[in-house]
Amino acid sequence: MSGSDARMSQPYKPSDPDGGGKQRVESDAFERLKAELAQTFVAPDSSYQPMTAAEVIARNKA
């Protein structure tokens, strides 16, 4: 097996020059996003009001 063949048979492992710092930052950001989304969608279904497309467009122009 040549050198390039040996590399092909090994699983890909991304380098981690900062010792996991980037992964930790991304994980923290993901957890904050999950919490924000959970809070956003906590409203009961009864609080939603049906709207037509025209009403949504008008609301978004304001």
N, C-alpha and C positions, 0 to 999 in steps of 0.2 A: 504494500500500500504506500503510495507517495504521501508527502506531507499534506497536500491539499485534500486528499481522500480521507486522511485521518481527521481533519477538521470537519469535514462534511458529516462524519458519523457521530460527532458529539452534539448534544443539544445546544441550542443557542442560549447564551447567558449574557445579558447586557452588562456592560461594565458599570461599576458604581463608584465613581471617584470621590464622592463626598460621604461615603460610609452610611448611606441610607437617608441622608438629609432630604433629598428631593422626594423620595418615596414618602417620607413622613409628612412633608409639606402638602403633597398631593392628597394623602390620606386625611389629613386634618381638614383640608378644603372640601373634600368629598363629604366628610361627616357634617361640616357646617351646612353644605348644600342639602343634605338629607334632612337635617333638622329644620331648615327654612321651608323646604317643600312640605314636610309634615305639618308645620304650623299653618302654611298657606291653605292646605286642603282639609283643615280640621273643621271648617264651617259646616253646619248641618245642611242637608239637602233642602230643607224648608227655607233657607235663607236665599236660595238661588231663585231668580226671576227669569221667566222666558223672555227673550228679545228677538226681534227680527234682525235680519242682516242690516237693514237700513238704520235701525236703532243703534246697533253696535258701531257702525261707521260714523254716525252722528256723534255718539259718545266719545269716540276716539279722536274726532276732529277738535273737540272742545279743549 
